[in-house]
Amino acid sequence: MRFGVVTFPGSNCEQDVVHAVNHLGFDAGHIWHGDTDLSGYDAIVLPGGFSYGDYIRCGAVARFSPVMSEIVRYAEAGRPVIGICNGFQILTEAHMLPGALLRNRGLKFICKTVHLRAEESACRWLDVPAGTVLRVPINHNEGNYICDDETLARMRENGQIVLRYCEPDGTLAEGGGAPNGALDDIAGICNERGNVFGLMPHPERATDPMSGGTDGAHFFTAIARRVAEVAS
């Protein structure tokens, strides 16, 4: 299993992803934003950071990097792609995932560990039972997910809502509990096929008990098992 981790000018979490993947026993390689060869990679990761300084909008410039055309084709072939934090923003800007990410409610940068509830979804990147509560850190300024009512209804129907911000016992706070103000407490979504996944929390920072727990490991081990199943 080999993960390809894309680096854009301004990315700052690519080394975290590589370390997490290696710690879990998998291989990882760096992909520069100007590269167009994705052969040899079993899954693609768009990491967090501030691609192109977040100019215009977060991910708006990165969306036009040469590598993105290849990532779109890679995903259209049914292969797995994950966008973490800024990577999630890039996926929405590239129209690989619906909706958009706005400034956090309160207009403040948020950096803390949150509780996430796994939902019944089509996502191939996570295989924990629905209702499982995970502890994963967030670290962002634009994590306020929005979409129109029609899109939200369609995502609910298709099982595209993968993660919601929740209370420690898994319940949803009355009136919404997303620390960033995200619609429907959404922390992560996938496309209809389930192979493209975007989330604001950073699972790569929760794969080692020495650095914040191991709940983030699920997001990498699950897709590795699925890729192995397809290969066999």
N, C-alpha and C positions, 0 to 999 in steps of 0.2 A: 504494500500500500504506500503510494507516494503522493503527498500533498504538494501542490504548487501554490506558493504564497506570493501574491502580486505586491510589488512595491511601486508606489507613485511618489513623485516629489511631495514631501510632507507627511508620508506615512510614518508612524512611529511605533506600531505594534507588531510589525512583521517578525521581529526577533522573538517576541513573546510567543507568537503562534508556532514558530519553528521549534522553540524550546519545548513547548507543551507537546507538540506532535512527537518530537524525539523522546521526550520523557515517557510517553505512552507506548513507545516501541515501534513507531512508524518512521518513515523517511519523509523528508521535506526538502524542497528546492525553491530557490528564489526566482521569481519571474519579474523582469523589469517592465515598466509600463509601456516601453516601446517595442517589446518583443511580440512576435506573432506566432510563435511555435509553442503549442501546448501539448505536443506529443510527449508521452512518457509520464504524464500525470493522471492519477486516478480521481482526483478531486481538486477543485480550485478554491482558494481562500482569498477574499478581499479583506484585508485587515483594517484595524482602526487607525485613527490619526487625523491629519488635517490635509488631505490631498489638495495640492495646488493652493495651500493656504486658505482653503474654504472660500475662495473668491467667488463672487456672484451668488452662489448657493453651495452648500456642502455637497460635494460630489458632482456638481454641474460641469466642471472642466474635465475631471477625470473620466467622465462618461465618454469623452471624445478621444481618449488615448487609444493608440493602435491596438493594444491588447484587448480592449473591450469588444471590438468586432469579432475577435476570435472567441472570446468568452461567451458571447451571445450564441454563436454557432455551436460551441461546446455544450451549452445548456439546451439548445434546441434539439440536440442529438440525445437528450435524456441523461446527460452526465451531471454529476453533482457539483453545485456551486454554493458557497456560503459567503455572506457578507456580514461582517461584524462591525457594529457601530458605524464608522465612516463608510465601511464596505456596504452596509445596509442602505445608507444614503445614496451611494453610487448605484446600487441596484434599482432603486426607485427612479433615479434620474435617467437611467438607461431603459426604463420601462420594462425591466425584467420582473419587477414586482409592482403591485398597485400602490397608490397612495403617495404620501410625501412626509418628510420629517421637518418640523418647524422648531423655532426656539422653545426651550423649556418654559413651562408655566413659571412665572416669577422672574424669568430672564436671568437665571443664575446657573452657572456650571454646577453639575452634580457629580460627586464622586463618593460612592458608598456601596455597601453590599445590600442587595435587595432579595426578596423572596419572589419566586416565579412559579406559577402553576402551569404544568404541562396540560394541554388540551387534547381532546381527541382530534387528530389531524392527519392529513395526507403526507406530512413531512417525513422524508427518508432519513433526515439527519438526527432524529431523536426517536428512541423506541422505549422510553419509560412509560408505565401505565398512565392513562389520563388521570389527573388529580394529584400526581406526584408533585411535591413542593421541592424546589431546588434553590440553593443559595448561591448567587453569582453576582459579582460586582458590576456596577455601571460607572461610566466615566465619560460624560458628554454634556454638550451645551444645546444640541439640537436633536432631542429624542422624542419630541411631541408628535406622535404619529397621527395623521389625519387622512380621511378619504371621504367621499360622498356616501350618502345613505345607500344608494344602489350597490356600490362596490362593497360596502360593509355587509350587506345582506347576502351578496354573492359569496363573499369569503366565508361567512358563517355556514352557508349551505354546502360549500365545497370542502369544508374542513381545512381552510387555509390559515386560520388563526392558531398558531402553534404554542405561544406562551402569553400569559397575562401576569401583570404585576399583582401580587396578592398579599394577604396577611400571613403570618407564620403558620397558621393552621389551614391555609389553603382557601379561606373565604375571600371574597372580593369586598372591598370597603364600600359602604353605602355612599353613593354619589361619586364613586371613582377614587381609586387609590394609587394611580400611577404617579410617581414622584415628579414626572415631567409634564403631566397633564394629558398623556396620550389617550386618544379616543378608545373607549371600551377597554381600558387598561391594557392595551396591546403592547407587548414587549417584543414579539417576533411573529413573522408571517412567512408563508411559503407560496409558491405558485401552484396552479391546479394540479400539476404532475407531481409535485412534492420534491423535485430535485433541486430547486433553487430556494434557498432559505436565507432570510435576513433577520437579524436581531440586534437590539441595542446593547444588551449586556455582553460582557467579555468572558466567555467560557474558558479561553486560554489562560486566564488568570486564576482559575479554580480547578487545576488538575493535579495539584500537589498539596498534601496536608501541611507542608511547611509554608505554603503561600496562599492560604485562604480556602482550604477544603478541596474536595475532589468532584463536586457535582458537575463541573464543567467538562469532565472527561467523557461524559455520556455523548456529547455532541460530536466527538471525534471517533470514538470506538463504535458507535452505532453505524455510521456511514462506512467505516472500514469493514464491518461484518457484511453489510449489504453489498458492497463492491465485491467482496470475496465470494458471496453467494452467486452473484451474476457471473463472475469469472468461472466458477465451477459448473 
